[in-house]
Amino acid sequence: MKQFFFMLVICISCSYHAIAQTGSPDAAAQALTQRMRDTLQLRNGQRDSIYAINVHLNELSSAVRAQGQPDSLQPRLQRIEYTRDPLYLPVLGIDKFLLYKRKKVALLTGN
């Protein structure tokens, strides 16, 4: 009985993790944009531009993941991620961009 309960908990947690990993690019972009808006005090125009960038990058990442080539997955995702900062800089301006850089890890991970 204990083994059954343990396996049930493992299956449920794996299912939850799989669902969380396959969230829509739009939902993830919306959450990140909201955190950035709150942290960086973005104006509406900045928020809309950042949201568009986030959706685009998340769609690219989802497309890479869908191709299912595990050996080249990480470098390709990293290449997409490296484009984030150059896209943010013209939208945020130097002051907010420097604040973003200081808080980048917390913003991107949601912590």
Secondary structure, 3 states (H helix, E strand, C coil): CHHHHHHHHHHHHHHHHHHHHCCCHHHHHHHHHHHHHHHHCCCHHHHHHHHHHHHHHHHHHHHHHHHCCHHHHHHHHHHHHHCHHHHHHHHHHHHHHHHHHHHHHHHHHCC
